[in-house]
């Protein structure tokens, strides 16, 4: 397609023209004209326009030999020749039946597109040079970012904590990851999940995610995902479902309460009907399961896990419900790897030998005959080949190192804890504070003794369990709840309970500190708050499960406020799950929870990464009551107050009967505690040698995380980003002011394209500031953390490459070494693959671009003249002059465009080979893993392997059909001076 050169346009009815100002109107037809005006009809839009003949923004459309035109009847024809009859163009060529026909320009299809760079250039639809520059920079950035091994990790506003980075990098790169994030309390599982989610979304491996959490944590997740990761999450609850029929369908990232969904079958049906790529479930230890029965929450997650490719389960206490519950979580993640409970329990017995073999491999020590024989009995064929290569005398050191590393990874995956479980421990993570317990024994009031004796009867123990939520004798840990049901002359329990007097005194000594108090029951929390108000005038924030979500968040925010916040937050047990209160270091345990893992969760609200002070734990307890016996078990027996005890839940099950006797007073403390201490030490030694050793190997490799931190700290990416954003902000007319060397102030104006701020938490009235420094962004929540992955940058990249803006331009090159009028053409191509139903090609095949720079003879100079260096020498050209250049050089430009197409085809095979290598690097290891598992586990579904092999075949087919599409073209004309 071209334009005809003419000194003064000659308008004749029937001619086809396009509007330079409104190219979206399509092809127009001249209806009438006179000396002053010309009238055009645009049939495609049903619009009519009248222009002044002296200044009409119109361009004549003319096809040349080799062009393809569209007839108004829907067929296309390749132009072989053309002629002019009475001022109208007539095109000659063959119709679809092979007959030689003539097509008048009046018969052209009005909806002919002028969106491609070739058509827009030749018809004079030209953009500003900076728009072209932004488009080209965006294409180059997309290609570079697609190959970035740290893609998805650069954007989150998080500290560079080694074990978190390792897990995020290891899991986030997987296709449909399915893992259990079980780091001990305070190690940052929520951040790890957010980083994985962010990485999956940024890389295109996931497009939609569903996050299910306890109701009390909904708003906390909402805020964290927005503040740290810039993710636009939709909170879906009963109100939203009632207000819209598409509550989940309209949410790319949906956040909901699992408890609500299990109680609302209609809402859960909506969730099941949606297509999700990734499911995240927080506090997964609540998914109770036994061989005889599964909880409603477990069933909900099971149904979703069967149809959602990716699954993240989060829990700091995976064994809180015992080995069966732990197995049930692993079974949700990988039924092929963990098919049966009995096999899982038997397999754990072999973890020690597997860990010892891996230790030898790591130390590059030869395996013992016994270890080698054990491995040969277990290893699949590919693993045996690695062992043979490792032991072959002619293998090189490099071959041995590679074989050793692959063998370790396969042992961990297939015969160890697998790729589905990550659990870092505080013992291997530096920087945690010391814990200090301050236990205060208090005399038990006589009225409490009477109440405990009354309920210590078989016919009343069930009532005690109903009142406290715990079976007898654990119900005796909460005498205030048993007393509260009785009408006695002593009055309210807080009027005589010595723990309340102790609390008043303790708060007085801590008056300048933030204090967190946790108790087991919501009623106790409320009554304590009332007691403090009436007895001392102290106003405390209260947080419990019966409060609406928004009220809980307000209470937490009031407590967190440094200036005018509440000095004390009183939480029920629900406050020990998920919340982060590390800005405080004083924890009062008004009572003790009835499970060891719950105690660790309570302490973990303050004892977290980032805590800079020793955690002070205060515990008042009543002498000669179950409270004193239970404290002895937790403190002296399990040693829980000095650090986490992962064997606590297992020992709680093992010593269930002796514990009952201890709490009921029929067994002396000194008769049980030494036995518990010995059992704890033995269990920890076994874990250290077995599962924990394997988990330590699989959950964090310091040498890898050190490299990640070094790469993320590289400032070169920031320099590229600043240059890119400066161009983007100029194109979209957004004011940019330097506040300091690393901080910008951004302010949209009336002329700004505000679409680039979609899903950006930005003050459109006052403007917002952003920084390129991670540490500064971590210290100041009011600053955006500007990265290649920030929503603003992503929006600019998308806007610059998904419209026609910037795909055709003309620029001047001021260069004394070249004769004036020298012509160059710069062309960008993109790799295009055909889309198939149900196949997300972009998820597996990263974008690739190709740049060519042709001289007037068609020689490619791109290898000698770089894009950025050339762009710096270019000057803008007035649009009128640029169109004249296009008209004067019409035939030469067509020749160069054809030459560029031919050269691009020569580059296509290498681009396809690169794309195929990246695709196979993603899929082939997973296919090999599943095939190896079939040898070990016949229960593996064959369709899992078949699905991945079919996907690989489909992607191969898509690549075979891939083409290079011209994306942008810039004509460059040399000059010796300013325009």
N, C-alpha and C positions, 0 to 999 in steps of 0.2 A: 504494500500500500504506500502511496506517495502523495505529494502535493504538486500542483502545477505552478510553475513560476510565472508571475505576471507583474508588470509594473503597477498596473491598477486593476483591481478585480473587475471582471465582467460578469454580472449576475444575469442569468437567464432562467425563467421558470422551468422546473424539472431537474435542475442541477442538484447534486447532493453535497451538502456542506455540514460541518460540525461546529458547535459553539465552543470556542476556547474557554469561555467563562463557565459553561455548564456542560462539560463533556458527558455527564451522566444522562443527558437527554437523548444521546444516541445520534443516529443519522437523520439529518433534517433535509426537507425538500423545499426549494424556493417556490412560493406560490405566486408572488408578484414583486415587481420592483420598479422604481422610478429614479429620478435623479437624486432624491433626498433619502429615500428609505428602501429597505428590502424586508419582505415578510417571509418567514420560514415556518413550516409545519414540521413538528417532530412526532411522527406517527407512533413511535414506540411508547411515548409518554402521554400522547394526546394533548400536547402543549403547542402553542403558537407564540412566536416572538417577532417583534419588529425592531430592526436595527437601523442606525444611520449609515448610509453608504460610505460616508467619509471615515468612520471609525468602527465599523462592524467587527467584533471579535470572532471572525469566522475563518475557517480553513477548508479549502476545497478538497474533497476526497477523490483520489484517483488511484485505481489499481494498475500495476505494471505487470509485465510478462513474468510468470512464475508465481505471482500472488494467487491466493485462493479466496474467492468471493462467495457470499451466501445469497441465493436467490430468495425472493419473497415467498416462494412456494415451498421452501424448506430444504432444497438440495444445494450442493456446493459444486463449484467449477474452478478448475485451474486455468488461469488466464494465459492464453497463448499469444494473443495480439490484441490491439485496441485501435479504435479510430474515433474521430470526432465528426458528428453530423449535426449541423445547425446549432452548434455550441454545446451539444450533449455528447457524453462519452458512450461508446458502444464497445463491449468486450466480446472477444471471440474465443471459443474453446469447446470442449466436448462435455455434453451433459452425462448423467449417470448411465444412460443407455448407450453411450458411445457415439451419439449423433453430434455433428458439428452445428453449434447454435450461436446466435448473437444475443447478448443480454444488454439491454439499455440500462443506464444508471438509474432510471426511474423504477426499475424492477428489483433493485437491491433490497435486501432485508433491512428494515429500519432498526433492528436490534443488534446490528453488527457491533461487536465489542471493540473498543479502542483502549483496552486496559493493559495490553502487553507493551513492553518497552520498545519493541520494534515499531509497532503501530503508532504509539504515542510520539515517538521520535519523528517518524516520517510524516505524520500529520501535524507536526508542530505543537503537540501537547507537552510542553516543556516545564520542568520544575526548577526551583532554585538549586544552586549548586550545593548549598549546605544540606538540603533535603536529600540529595543524592549521596552526599558524604555520610549522613546519618544512616541511610539504608545500607550502604556498603560496609560501614563500620559494624552495623548490627549483624549482617550476614557473617562477617569475619568473626565477630564475637561469638555468635551461636556455634559456629564450627569449632572454635577454640574451646569454648565452655563444654561442648559435648564430649571432647576428648580429655577434659580435666579429671584426673582420678579422684579429686577431692570435691567434685561437683555435688552440691547439696550440703556440704559441711561448712562452707565459707560464710553463709548468710546468718545462721542463728546467733542471737545475742546471748552467748554462753561463754563461760570461761573455758580455757583449753586444759581440761582435766584429763589426764592420760587414759584412764580406764573407760571413761565415757566416750572419748573420741574413738578408741579402738572398737568398742561395741558398735557404735553408730556406723563406722566405716565398714566393719565386717558384715553387719546385717543389712545396712541400707543399700548396699550394692547388689543384693540378691534379687532374683526374680521371684516375686511372691514370697517374702520371708515369713517363716513361721517359727517363732522363738518364745521362750519363757525368760523374761528379764527378772531375775530374782536376787539382785544385789541386796546386801544387808541394808537395814534402815539407814537413811541419810546419805546414801551413795549416789542418789540422783537418777532413779529409774524413770521418773516422769520426763526429765530432760533427755535421757537416752531415747525414750519413745518418741518425743518430739523431734529429735534430730533424725531418727529413722524415717518418720513420717515426712518431714521436710525433704529429706534426700529422695525418697520415693516419688514425691510430687514433682520436685524440680527436674529429676531425670526422666520423668514421664513413665516410670514403671507403675505408677499408680495415679489414677485420676480422681477417684472417689474413696473416701474413708469414713468409717463409722466408729465412733468412740463411745464405749459404754463404761460408766463409772458409777460409784455410789452417789446418791443424790446430793450428799453434803459436799461433794467435790466438783460438781458441775461447773460452778462459776469460777472456781480456782483453775480448772483446766482451760476454761474459756479465756481467762485473762492471760494465763501463761502462754498459750499457743499464739495469742495475738502479740503480746509484749515481747516474747523471746524469738518467735519464729515468723511473725508477720502473716499468720495464716488466718484467713477469714472463715471462722467456724460458726456454724448455725446451731444454737441451742434449741433442741426440739423437745417440747414437753406437752402436757395435756392441753394447755391453752393454745399452743401453736397448731396442734392437730385439729382443735375445734374451730380455729379461725381459717384454716386453709385445707383444701383437699389434698394438696401435694406437699405436705409438711416435710417429708423426707426427700421427695423427688427433686425439690428445688435447692437441696443442700449438697454441694460437692463434698463438704466435710461436715458431717452431722455429729452432734454431741448429745447424748441422752442418758437418763438414769436407767440402769439395768433393772432396778427394783420396780420402777414404773412399767417398763416393758413387759416384765414377767406377770404383772398384774393386769395388764390391758391387752387382751388378745387381739383386738382390732388394730391397735397401734403396732403390735409386733408383726401382724400380718403385712402391714405396709412396709415394714423394714425388710421382711423376707422377699417381698416383691421387687425390691430395688436391686440394682447391680452394684456391688461394692468391690473394690480392689483390695482393701486393707481393713481389717477389724482389730481394734485395740480394746482390751478389757483390763481395767485397773482393779486392784485389790482382788486378784483372781482366787485367793484362798477362800473366798466366800462361795466358790463354785463347789458345793459339797457333793461328794459322790462316794458310794460304797458299792460292792458287788451286788447288793440287794436293792439299792434305791439311789436315784439321782434327784437332786434338788431341782425346783423349777428354773432357777437361774442357770444351773448347769445345762439343762435341756435347751434353754433358749440359746446359749452360746454354742452348744453342740450343733443345733440346726443351722446356725449361721456359719459355723466353722466348716461345715460340709460343702457350702456353696461359695464362700469367700476365699479367694486364693491365698491372701496374706493374713496372718494372725499374730498379734503380739499380746501375750499375757503378762501382766505385771503383778508381782507380789514380793514382799520382803520376807514372807514366812511361807514358803511353798509347802512345808510339811506340817502346817498348823493342824490340818485334819488327818494327819498320819500318812503312812506310806501309801495307802490306797488313794487318798486325796491327791498326793503328789503324782502318783502314776496317772490319775485321771486327767490332770492338767497336761502331762506329756502326751497322753493319748489323743487329746484334742488337737495338739499341734502336729503330731506325726504318727497316725495310726499304723503306718507301715513299719516304723521303727519301734514302736511300743504297742504291740497288738494285745497283749494279755498281762494281767496283774502278776500271775505266778511266774511267768517268764521274766518279767521285770525284776521281781524280787530275787530270783535265782541269778540273774545277770549281775546284780550289784555285788554278789559275792566274788566275782572275778575282777572287780575294778582294781584291787590291789596289784594283781599280777600285771594288768595292763599298764597301770601307772609306773610300775618298776621298769617295764620294758621301755616305755617312753623316756623315762629318766636316763636310761643307758644310751638311748639313741641321741638324746640331747647332748650328753657328755661325750658323744662319739666313742663310746666304749663298746666292745664286742658283746653280743648277747650270750648269755650262758646257754648250754645245751638244753636245759629245761625250758628257758624262756623261748628259745628258737622253736623247739618242738611245740610249745603251747601256741605260738603265733602261727605256725604252719597249719595247725589244726583249725585255726579260726580264719585265717586270711583267705580272701577270694583270689582269683587268678591274677588280677592286675596288681594286687598287693604283694603276692608271692613274687611276681616279676620284679617289683621294686626291691624286695629283700634280696633277691638274687643279684640284682645290679649293685646293691650296696656291698655285698660280700665278694663280688667278682674281683679277682686280683688285678685285672687290666682296666678297671673303671678309673676314670680320672677323679680328682678331688671334687671338681665341679659337679660331675655326675653323681658322686656319692652324696654331696650336700643336697642336691635337688631330690634324690631318691629318699634320703633321710627325712627331709621336710614333708614330702608327700606322704610318706609312710606314717609319720606322726599324725598328720591331719586325718588320714583314713582310719587310724586306730581310734582317735578321739571320736570320729563321727560314727563309725560302724560298730565299734566294740567298747567304746567308752561312754561318756555322757552325751555324745552326739553334738550336732550343730544347733540343737533346739534349746539348749539350756546355757544361760550365762549367769554366773553368780560370783561377784566380787565380794571380798570380805574386808572388813576394816583392818584386819591384821596385815593385809598386803597393800593397803592404801595409806600413805602417810598423811599427816596433817590433822588427825582427829584429836580433840581435846581430852583431857583427863576427866573421869567421872569421880565425884566424891559424894558418898552417901552419909547423910546425917539422920540417923534413926533416933527417934525420941520415944522411949517407953513411957506409957501413962497407965495409971491405975484404972481398971475397968469399973464403971459405976455398977452398983449393986442391981439397979433396975435392968441393966443389960444382961447381967448374969441370970436373972430370973427369966428374961425373955428367951435367952438361948436355951435354958433348961426346958422351958415350955415347948419349944419347937423341936427339941431333940427327942421326939417321940415318933414312932413309925407312922402313926396316923396323921401327924402334923408336918412331916418332912416334905410331903408333896405340896402343901400350902406354902411352906417356906421357899420351895423352888419356884413356885408361881410368883411369889412376891419379889424375888430377887433376880429371877432369870437364870439361876444356877442351882444344880442339884445339891442336896445335902451330902456332905457337911460344908461344901463351899458357900452355901447360903449364909453360914455363920460368920463369914467375913464381913457381912454388912448388917450389923445389929440395928442400925438406925432404920433400915427398911422394914425389919421385922417389928420393931417397936412402933413405927408410924401407923400401924394398923390398929393399935390398941388405944383406948381412951383411958389414960391414967392421970393421976393427980400431979405427976411430975411435969406435965405440960409438953411443949414441943421438945423433940430430942436435942435440938441445938442449944437448949437452955441449960442442959446439964452435961452434955458430952464434953469431956476434957479436951478433945481434939480441937473444938472450936475456940476454947480459951488459948490453947497453944497456938492456933492459927492467928488469932488477933495479936499475940505477942510477936510472932514471927514476922507478920506483915509490918509491924511497927519498926522492926530492925531493918527491914528491906524497903523502907518507904521511898527511897530514891531509885528503886530498881523495877524493871518489868518482871512480873511473876506469873507463871502459868500454873494453874491448879487443875488437876485431873482427878475425877472420881468416877465410879462405875455407872451411876444412874443419873438420869435427867432430873428426877425429883430431888435427889441429894444436891445437885448443882443449884437448882432453883431455891431450895430452902437455905442453903449456905449463903447465897446472895442476899436473901431476905434477912438472915441473921446478922450478916456484916453491916447491912444498911441500918438495922434497928439498934445494934449494939455499939457501933462505932461511927456510923454515918458514912461508911465507905461505899462508893458506887463502883461495882465491878461489872465488866462485860461478861455475858453468859452465852454459852454455845452448847446446844444440845439437839438431839435428833427430832424433837417435836416442833422445832422452829421452822418457818418457811426458809427456803434457800437464801433469799435475799437478806433476811434478818441475820442468818448465820454469817454471811459475808460482811454485813455491817458491823457485827460484833467483832469479827477478826480484824477488820480495818480500824475500828476504834482502838483496839488493843495495840495495833502496829503503829499508830500515829505517835511520832516521837515527841511532838510538842504538847498536844492537848488530849492525848490518848489515855485510855484507862490503864491504871498501874497493874490491874489484876484481871486475868481472864479465867473464868471458871468453866471448865469443859466436862461434859459427860464422856463416856468411853469413846464416843464418835469423834471426839477431838483428837484422838490418838491415831487416826488414820489419815494419811495423805497430807496433812497440813504442815507448813513449814513456819516455825516460830523461832528460828535460830538467832534472831536479834535479841532474844532473852537468854539468860543462862541459869535462871533459878526455876526449878521445877518442884512443886509440892504435890506429892502423892497422898491425897486424903485417905485413900485406901489402896489395896493392891488388886489388880485384876486376877481372875481365876485361871489364867493360862499364861505360861511363860512367854509365849510369843507376843501376847498383848502388852506385857510389861515392857518388852523391848520396843514395841511400837510407841508406847508412851514416852519413853526416854528419847526415842529417835526424833521427836518433834523439835528437840533442842540440840541433840548430839548429831550434827550433820556436817557435811563438807561446807566450809565457810564459817563455822563456829570458831571464834577467836579466843573464847574464854573457857575455863574449866566449867563443866556442867555441875551445878550444885543441886543435889537431890535431897529433899526433905521428906521424911516419912514419920508421922506420928502413928503409934500403934498401941493397942490395948493389951496389957499383960494378961497372961493366963487365959487367952482366948484363941480361937483359930487364927486370928491375925498374927499373933506372935509365932505360932508354929509355921504358918505359911511364909512369913518373913525369913525364918531360919532356913526353910527349904530354898527360897529364891536367892538368899544372900550367901549363906555358908555352903549350902548344898550345890547350887548351880553357879554361884559366883556371878550372878547376872548384873550386878551393879558396877562391875569394873569393865565389862564389855559384853558384846553379844555372845550368846551360847546357842549355836545351831543345833546342838543335841538336846536342848531343853524339852522340846515337844515330844521327842522319842522317849526320854526318861520319864516324862510325865505319864505317858502311857504305860511304861514298864512298871513303875512304882505306884500304879493307881491304888491298889488295895492297901499297901503300907501307908500311903499318903492319907487315905481316909482314916486309918487308925490314928495317925499323927494328929490330924485336925480334930478328931473327936476326943483326943486326950487319952486314948487307951495305949498309946505307944510313946515312949520318951524320945525327945529330940536326939539325944546322944546315942540312942540305939539305931537310928536311921541315917542321920546326916553323914557319918563316916562312910557308910555303904554307898550313899548317893555320890559322895565326892570321888570315891574309887571308880564307880561306874561311869561318871562323867569323864574322868581322865582317860579311861580305857576307850570310851566311845569317840572322844576327840582324836586320840591317836589313830584309831581305825579310819576315821573320816579323813584325817590328814594323809594317810597312806593310800586311801582309796579314792572315793568320789571327790573329796575336796582337792586332792592333788590334780585330778583330771580337770576339774572345774577351773582351777588356778591356771592350768595350761591353756584351756580353751577360752577363758573369759578375758584375758589380757596378756598381750605380748609387748612388754615395754619397748623392745627395739623398734616395733612398728609404730607404736603411739608416739615415740620420740621423733620419728621421721614426719609423722602427721603434724605434730606441733611446729616443727621447723618449717614445713611447707606452708602451713596456714599463717605463719608469722611473716612470710615473704611479702615485702612491700611492693613488688613489681605489679601485682594484680591491682593494687590501689592506684598506681600511677596510670595504668591503662583505663581504669574505671573513671578517674577524674576527667581525663581527656574526652572520654565518650560522653559523660554526662554534660560536660560543657557544651558539646555540639547539640545534644538532645534538648537541653534547656533553651538553647538559642532557637532551635527549630520550633519548639512548642511554646515559645514566648513566655517563659517563666523566669521571673527575676531571681538572680542568684548573687548573694553578697557573702564575701569571705569574712567570717567572724574571727577566725585565726587561721593558722596554717592548715589545720586539719578539720575545720568546722565551717559549714555553710548554713546560710539562712535562705530559705526558699519561700517566695511569695508569688502566688498566681495573680495575674491582672485580668482586666476585662478582655484582653486579646488572647489570653492563654487557652491552650487546649487542655482543659481540666480532666479529660478522659484518662490521661495517664496517671491520675490519682485514684482510680478505681481500686477498691480494697486496700487503700493505704490510709492508716490512721493519721489523718492530716488535718490541720486547722486551716480550712480554705479561706477564712476571713482574715486571720491574723498572720498566717504563714507558720511554718515550723522549721526547726533546725535539725541538721544531721551531721554526723561525724564519721570519718573514715577509720577512727581508732577504736579497736575493740575494748580496750581498758576504759576509755572515756565513755563509751556507750554502756558498759556494765555499771559504771559509777553514776550515770545520769539517765534515768528512765525517760526524761523529757526529750532526749536526743534520738533521732533515728540513726540506726547503724547502717550506713550506706555501703552496700556491697553489690556484687554482680547479681546476687540473689534477692536483693530487697525488692518488694513489690513495685516500687517506682521504676527501678531499672528494668525489671521484667516487663512492665507495661510499655516502657519506651522501646524495648527490643521487639515486642509484639506489634506495636502500632507502626513501627518503621518498616516492617516486613510483611504485613498482612493487607496493606492497601497499595494503591498504585503510586502513592506519593513518593517522589524521589526516584522513580525508575527510568527517567529520561531527562537529560540535561545537556547543556552546551556550556563550555567554560573556556576562558582564555589562559594561555600559558605564556608568561613573560620569560623569554629565554633568548639571550643574544646569540647563542651558538646555533640556533635554528632559523632558517629563513622565515620571514613573516608569511603566514598563511599555511604553514605546514600542518597537515591533518593527522591526528591520532584518534583512535577509538578504544575506549576502555569498556570491557563487557564482563559482567558477573553472571555466572550460571549456578543453578541449584539442582541438586539431585532429587528427582521426583520419582516416587514409586506408586504404583496403582493401589488403591485401597480395596480391601476385600471385606465382606461382611463379617463382623466379629473379630477382625484382625487389626490390632493397633500397631501399624508398622513403625510409627515413630518411637514406640516404647522400646523397640529392639534395634532399630537402625537410626543412629544419630544423624543430624543434618550435616550435609557437606556442601561446600561451595567451591567454585573455580573462578579464578580471575585471569583474563587475557588482556593484553595491551598491544593493539595492532598499529603499525605505521601504515602509510598510504599504500604500500605494496603488499600489505597483508602479513608482514613478518611479526611474530609474537615477541614483544620486548619485556614481558612481565617478569622474566627471570633477571633482567638487568635493572629495571626501574621499579622500585617499590611503590606500593600504593600510598603510604603516608608521606613519603618524601615528595612524590609527585603532587599530591593534594596541597601541600604547603606552598607550592609555586603557582597555584592556579588563582585566577581572578574571576569574579563574577562577570557575566555578560548580560546586558539588557535583553529582555525577552524578544523585543522586536528585531534586534540585530541577530539574536540566536536563531529565530525562525528564518531570517533571510539566509543565514549560513546553511540551514537545512535545505532550503529550496535550491540554492545555488549548487550544493554538493550532493544533490539527491542520488544520482546514479552511483557515485563513488561510495556513498554511505550504504547503499543497498549491497554493493559488492563486498564491502567490509563486514557487514552483518552476515552475509552468506558465508564468508570465509571464517568468521568466528564460530558459526554453527558447525562447520566442518572440523575445525580444530578441536572444538569441545568434544565431538564424537571420538576423536583420537584419545582424549583423556579419560573417557568414560570407563574403559575396562579397569584401569588402576583404581579409580574411585570405587567401583563395584567390589573389587577384590578387598579393599580396605574395609568397606562396610560389612562384607561377608565374614571377614576375620573377627571383627568386633562382635557380630551376632553369634558366631559359633563359640567365642570365648565365654559368652554368657550362658549358652544353653548346653554345650557339650559336657561340661563337668557335672551338671545336674543329671543329665541322662545317664552318664557313666555311674554316678552314685546310686541311682535307683536300680540299675541293672545289677550292681554289686549287692545291693540289699535283697534282691530276689533270691540270691543264692543262700542267704542267711535266713530269710523270712518269706516262706511261700505265700503268706497271707497278703503280700503286697499286691494291690490291684494293678493288673496289666494296663488298664486304661490310663494310669498316671504316666507311664512311660510312653504309651501310644500318643497321648495328648502332646507331650513335648516334642516327640519326633515329627508329628504332623505339623506342629508350629514351625519347626525348623524347615520342613519341606515347603510350607507356605511362604516363609520368608525367602527361601532360595528362589522360589518362583517369582515372588515380587521383585527381587533384585534382577532376575533375568529380564524382566519387563521394564526395568527402570530406565529413565531418560534424563538428559540434562535440559533443564528449562532455562531460557534466558530470563534473568531476573532484573537486570538494570544495565543501562548503557549511558556512557558519557562521551560526547564528542568534544575533542580538545583542539583548539586552533591557536597557533603561536602568534605572538605579537611582540614588537620590540619596545612597547611603552604601555602606558595606562590606557584603558578603554576610553 
